[in-house]
Amino acid sequence: MRIINIHSPDIKQYQEFYTMPIIARFYGIIIKMFFIQSEHQPPHFHAIYGEYNAIFAIESLEMIEGDLPKRAYAFIAEWAQEHQQELLDMWNTQEFKQLPGLE
């Protein structure tokens, strides 16, 4: 468990992370996107799987930050490829919608 000092200047990043809208859920994976573009380039989404967190660039679908088990990475990569254009449209329009998970 990680303890966070709520008076720390870094608390804003944690508040933003936990208030990001959920875009999809599948196989225990949660996909989120934060909608303030000017502070968050390049276009990306966050993937959470248990204790693991990662950030994927939408345009390249590369994991640009974080760590994931290989199986979770494969599921996320497959899902992102199926929904790449929808993710990019959401990023550009700032219009939230939930996307289906993998079947």
Biotite code that builds the C-alpha atoms (Angstrom):
import biotite.structure as struc

atoms = struc.array([
    struc.Atom([0.000, 0.000, 0.000], chain_id="A", res_id=1, res_name="MET", atom_name="CA", element="C"),
    struc.Atom([1.252, 3.474, -0.802], chain_id="A", res_id=2, res_name="ARG", atom_name="CA", element="C"),
    struc.Atom([0.605, 6.339, 1.622], chain_id="A", res_id=3, res_name="ILE", atom_name="CA", element="C"),
    struc.Atom([-0.067, 9.725, 0.019], chain_id="A", res_id=4, res_name="ILE", atom_name="CA", element="C"),
    struc.Atom([0.334, 13.013, 1.865], chain_id="A", res_id=5, res_name="ASN", atom_name="CA", element="C"),
    struc.Atom([-2.828, 14.935, 0.960], chain_id="A", res_id=6, res_name="ILE", atom_name="CA", element="C"),
    struc.Atom([-1.007, 18.208, 1.610], chain_id="A", res_id=7, res_name="HIS", atom_name="CA", element="C"),
    struc.Atom([1.723, 17.411, -0.907], chain_id="A", res_id=8, res_name="SER", atom_name="CA", element="C"),
    struc.Atom([1.907, 19.483, -4.116], chain_id="A", res_id=9, res_name="PRO", atom_name="CA", element="C"),
    struc.Atom([1.878, 16.156, -5.987], chain_id="A", res_id=10, res_name="ASP", atom_name="CA", element="C"),
    struc.Atom([-1.588, 15.222, -4.685], chain_id="A", res_id=11, res_name="ILE", atom_name="CA", element="C"),
    struc.Atom([-3.218, 16.774, -7.767], chain_id="A", res_id=12, res_name="LYS", atom_name="CA", element="C"),
    struc.Atom([-1.792, 14.037, -10.006], chain_id="A", res_id=13, res_name="GLN", atom_name="CA", element="C"),
    struc.Atom([-3.326, 11.351, -7.778], chain_id="A", res_id=14, res_name="TYR", atom_name="CA", element="C"),
    struc.Atom([-6.700, 13.107, -7.669], chain_id="A", res_id=15, res_name="GLN", atom_name="CA", element="C"),
    struc.Atom([-6.690, 13.360, -11.465], chain_id="A", res_id=16, res_name="GLU", atom_name="CA", element="C"),
    struc.Atom([-5.773, 9.680, -11.835], chain_id="A", res_id=17, res_name="PHE", atom_name="CA", element="C"),
    struc.Atom([-8.602, 8.470, -9.633], chain_id="A", res_id=18, res_name="TYR", atom_name="CA", element="C"),
    struc.Atom([-11.214, 10.757, -11.231], chain_id="A", res_id=19, res_name="THR", atom_name="CA", element="C"),
    struc.Atom([-10.430, 9.837, -14.844], chain_id="A", res_id=20, res_name="MET", atom_name="CA", element="C"),
    struc.Atom([-13.462, 8.388, -16.627], chain_id="A", res_id=21, res_name="PRO", atom_name="CA", element="C"),
    struc.Atom([-13.422, 4.648, -17.210], chain_id="A", res_id=22, res_name="ILE", atom_name="CA", element="C"),
    struc.Atom([-13.435, 3.928, -20.945], chain_id="A", res_id=23, res_name="ILE", atom_name="CA", element="C"),
    struc.Atom([-13.526, 0.108, -20.758], chain_id="A", res_id=24, res_name="ALA", atom_name="CA", element="C"),
    struc.Atom([-13.193, -2.891, -18.442], chain_id="A", res_id=25, res_name="ARG", atom_name="CA", element="C"),
    struc.Atom([-12.199, -6.405, -19.455], chain_id="A", res_id=26, res_name="PHE", atom_name="CA", element="C"),
    struc.Atom([-10.311, -9.342, -17.915], chain_id="A", res_id=27, res_name="TYR", atom_name="CA", element="C"),
    struc.Atom([-9.630, -7.338, -14.752], chain_id="A", res_id=28, res_name="GLY", atom_name="CA", element="C"),
    struc.Atom([-8.140, -4.480, -16.785], chain_id="A", res_id=29, res_name="ILE", atom_name="CA", element="C"),
    struc.Atom([-9.446, -0.926, -16.452], chain_id="A", res_id=30, res_name="ILE", atom_name="CA", element="C"),
    struc.Atom([-8.869, 1.595, -19.236], chain_id="A", res_id=31, res_name="ILE", atom_name="CA", element="C"),
    struc.Atom([-9.082, 5.300, -18.355], chain_id="A", res_id=32, res_name="LYS", atom_name="CA", element="C"),
    struc.Atom([-8.499, 8.563, -20.160], chain_id="A", res_id=33, res_name="MET", atom_name="CA", element="C"),
    struc.Atom([-7.944, 12.016, -18.719], chain_id="A", res_id=34, res_name="PHE", atom_name="CA", element="C"),
    struc.Atom([-9.450, 14.772, -20.809], chain_id="A", res_id=35, res_name="PHE", atom_name="CA", element="C"),
    struc.Atom([-7.214, 17.806, -20.345], chain_id="A", res_id=36, res_name="ILE", atom_name="CA", element="C"),
    struc.Atom([-5.124, 17.651, -23.499], chain_id="A", res_id=37, res_name="GLN", atom_name="CA", element="C"),
    struc.Atom([-2.955, 20.698, -22.957], chain_id="A", res_id=38, res_name="SER", atom_name="CA", element="C"),
    struc.Atom([-1.327, 19.102, -19.925], chain_id="A", res_id=39, res_name="GLU", atom_name="CA", element="C"),
    struc.Atom([-1.213, 15.545, -21.234], chain_id="A", res_id=40, res_name="HIS", atom_name="CA", element="C"),
    struc.Atom([0.493, 15.086, -24.600], chain_id="A", res_id=41, res_name="GLN", atom_name="CA", element="C"),
    struc.Atom([0.878, 12.894, -26.630], chain_id="A", res_id=42, res_name="PRO", atom_name="CA", element="C"),
    struc.Atom([-2.644, 11.421, -26.908], chain_id="A", res_id=43, res_name="PRO", atom_name="CA", element="C"),
    struc.Atom([-2.710, 8.435, -24.566], chain_id="A", res_id=44, res_name="HIS", atom_name="CA", element="C"),
    struc.Atom([-4.772, 6.234, -22.276], chain_id="A", res_id=45, res_name="PHE", atom_name="CA", element="C"),
    struc.Atom([-4.063, 4.630, -18.929], chain_id="A", res_id=46, res_name="HIS", atom_name="CA", element="C"),
    struc.Atom([-4.341, 0.894, -18.282], chain_id="A", res_id=47, res_name="ALA", atom_name="CA", element="C"),
    struc.Atom([-4.666, -0.460, -14.747], chain_id="A", res_id=48, res_name="ILE", atom_name="CA", element="C"),
    struc.Atom([-4.363, -4.144, -13.927], chain_id="A", res_id=49, res_name="TYR", atom_name="CA", element="C"),
    struc.Atom([-4.221, -4.922, -10.221], chain_id="A", res_id=50, res_name="GLY", atom_name="CA", element="C"),
    struc.Atom([-1.084, -3.272, -8.867], chain_id="A", res_id=51, res_name="GLU", atom_name="CA", element="C"),
    struc.Atom([0.212, -2.490, -12.372], chain_id="A", res_id=52, res_name="TYR", atom_name="CA", element="C"),
    struc.Atom([-0.236, 0.797, -14.228], chain_id="A", res_id=53, res_name="ASN", atom_name="CA", element="C"),
    struc.Atom([0.780, 1.739, -17.741], chain_id="A", res_id=54, res_name="ALA", atom_name="CA", element="C"),
    struc.Atom([0.301, 4.505, -20.274], chain_id="A", res_id=55, res_name="ILE", atom_name="CA", element="C"),
    struc.Atom([-0.176, 3.738, -23.978], chain_id="A", res_id=56, res_name="PHE", atom_name="CA", element="C"),
    struc.Atom([0.258, 6.245, -26.810], chain_id="A", res_id=57, res_name="ALA", atom_name="CA", element="C"),
    struc.Atom([-2.877, 6.129, -28.957], chain_id="A", res_id=58, res_name="ILE", atom_name="CA", element="C"),
    struc.Atom([-1.186, 6.827, -32.287], chain_id="A", res_id=59, res_name="GLU", atom_name="CA", element="C"),
    struc.Atom([1.613, 4.242, -32.003], chain_id="A", res_id=60, res_name="SER", atom_name="CA", element="C"),
    struc.Atom([-0.118, 1.936, -29.470], chain_id="A", res_id=61, res_name="LEU", atom_name="CA", element="C"),
    struc.Atom([3.227, 1.643, -27.683], chain_id="A", res_id=62, res_name="GLU", atom_name="CA", element="C"),
    struc.Atom([3.439, 1.417, -23.911], chain_id="A", res_id=63, res_name="MET", atom_name="CA", element="C"),
    struc.Atom([5.234, 4.680, -23.113], chain_id="A", res_id=64, res_name="ILE", atom_name="CA", element="C"),
    struc.Atom([5.293, 4.381, -19.338], chain_id="A", res_id=65, res_name="GLU", atom_name="CA", element="C"),
    struc.Atom([4.723, 1.789, -16.646], chain_id="A", res_id=66, res_name="GLY", atom_name="CA", element="C"),
    struc.Atom([4.827, -1.968, -16.354], chain_id="A", res_id=67, res_name="ASP", atom_name="CA", element="C"),
    struc.Atom([2.379, -4.798, -17.067], chain_id="A", res_id=68, res_name="LEU", atom_name="CA", element="C"),
    struc.Atom([2.438, -8.589, -17.096], chain_id="A", res_id=69, res_name="PRO", atom_name="CA", element="C"),
    struc.Atom([2.874, -9.937, -20.649], chain_id="A", res_id=70, res_name="LYS", atom_name="CA", element="C"),
    struc.Atom([-0.640, -11.380, -20.804], chain_id="A", res_id=71, res_name="ARG", atom_name="CA", element="C"),
    struc.Atom([-2.306, -8.113, -19.711], chain_id="A", res_id=72, res_name="ALA", atom_name="CA", element="C"),
    struc.Atom([-0.115, -6.210, -22.181], chain_id="A", res_id=73, res_name="TYR", atom_name="CA", element="C"),
    struc.Atom([-1.255, -8.509, -25.008], chain_id="A", res_id=74, res_name="ALA", atom_name="CA", element="C"),
    struc.Atom([-4.940, -8.035, -24.116], chain_id="A", res_id=75, res_name="PHE", atom_name="CA", element="C"),
    struc.Atom([-4.570, -4.250, -23.954], chain_id="A", res_id=76, res_name="ILE", atom_name="CA", element="C"),
    struc.Atom([-2.637, -4.097, -27.231], chain_id="A", res_id=77, res_name="ALA", atom_name="CA", element="C"),
    struc.Atom([-5.320, -6.168, -28.984], chain_id="A", res_id=78, res_name="GLU", atom_name="CA", element="C"),
    struc.Atom([-8.132, -4.049, -27.510], chain_id="A", res_id=79, res_name="TRP", atom_name="CA", element="C"),
    struc.Atom([-6.388, -0.775, -28.381], chain_id="A", res_id=80, res_name="ALA", atom_name="CA", element="C"),
    struc.Atom([-5.832, -1.858, -31.968], chain_id="A", res_id=81, res_name="GLN", atom_name="CA", element="C"),
    struc.Atom([-9.567, -2.610, -32.313], chain_id="A", res_id=82, res_name="GLU", atom_name="CA", element="C"),
    struc.Atom([-10.531, 0.786, -30.847], chain_id="A", res_id=83, res_name="HIS", atom_name="CA", element="C"),
    struc.Atom([-7.643, 3.012, -31.944], chain_id="A", res_id=84, res_name="GLN", atom_name="CA", element="C"),
    struc.Atom([-9.718, 5.395, -34.059], chain_id="A", res_id=85, res_name="GLN", atom_name="CA", element="C"),
    struc.Atom([-12.413, 5.689, -31.381], chain_id="A", res_id=86, res_name="GLU", atom_name="CA", element="C"),
    struc.Atom([-9.762, 6.469, -28.763], chain_id="A", res_id=87, res_name="LEU", atom_name="CA", element="C"),
    struc.Atom([-8.198, 9.132, -30.958], chain_id="A", res_id=88, res_name="LEU", atom_name="CA", element="C"),
    struc.Atom([-11.625, 10.637, -31.702], chain_id="A", res_id=89, res_name="ASP", atom_name="CA", element="C"),
    struc.Atom([-12.381, 10.764, -27.958], chain_id="A", res_id=90, res_name="MET", atom_name="CA", element="C"),
    struc.Atom([-9.047, 12.441, -27.269], chain_id="A", res_id=91, res_name="TRP", atom_name="CA", element="C"),
    struc.Atom([-9.617, 15.040, -29.993], chain_id="A", res_id=92, res_name="ASN", atom_name="CA", element="C"),
    struc.Atom([-13.282, 15.809, -29.262], chain_id="A", res_id=93, res_name="THR", atom_name="CA", element="C"),
    struc.Atom([-13.091, 15.422, -25.468], chain_id="A", res_id=94, res_name="GLN", atom_name="CA", element="C"),
    struc.Atom([-16.371, 13.476, -25.651], chain_id="A", res_id=95, res_name="GLU", atom_name="CA", element="C"),
    struc.Atom([-16.386, 10.541, -23.252], chain_id="A", res_id=96, res_name="PHE", atom_name="CA", element="C"),
    struc.Atom([-18.014, 7.230, -24.119], chain_id="A", res_id=97, res_name="LYS", atom_name="CA", element="C"),
    struc.Atom([-17.537, 3.714, -22.892], chain_id="A", res_id=98, res_name="GLN", atom_name="CA", element="C"),
    struc.Atom([-16.111, 1.188, -25.311], chain_id="A", res_id=99, res_name="LEU", atom_name="CA", element="C"),
    struc.Atom([-16.703, -2.568, -25.273], chain_id="A", res_id=100, res_name="PRO", atom_name="CA", element="C"),
    struc.Atom([-13.993, -4.793, -23.881], chain_id="A", res_id=101, res_name="GLY", atom_name="CA", element="C"),
    struc.Atom([-12.502, -7.848, -25.530], chain_id="A", res_id=102, res_name="LEU", atom_name="CA", element="C"),
    struc.Atom([-14.801, -10.779, -26.080], chain_id="A", res_id=103, res_name="GLU", atom_name="CA", element="C"),
])
